[in-house]
Amino acid sequence: PQGIKIYLFGESVDMRKQMNGLIALVEGTYHMDPFEKALFLFTNKKKDKIKALKWDENGFVVYYKRLENGRICRIQFRH
């Protein structure tokens, strides 16, 4: 959707974390508001799994994808 921010966290995350664990990471570790209009992306150490956390009007949604082949590319941003 237009106007949504996307945050990709570079440090690997334990993929056993569920919704509450991911919310705690956003709030506690990264000092961000999980209720903002944003998609928070987390990857594991091998970069073959990704989880996304998003506030959706009246509740949180967690998306999960496991790649069978390949890895999630590392993205670098320049200022």
Beta strands, then each sheet from edge to edge (+ up, - down):
strand 1: 5-8
strand 2: 38-43
strand 3: 49-55
strand 4: 60-66
sheet 1: 1+ 2+ 3- 4+
end
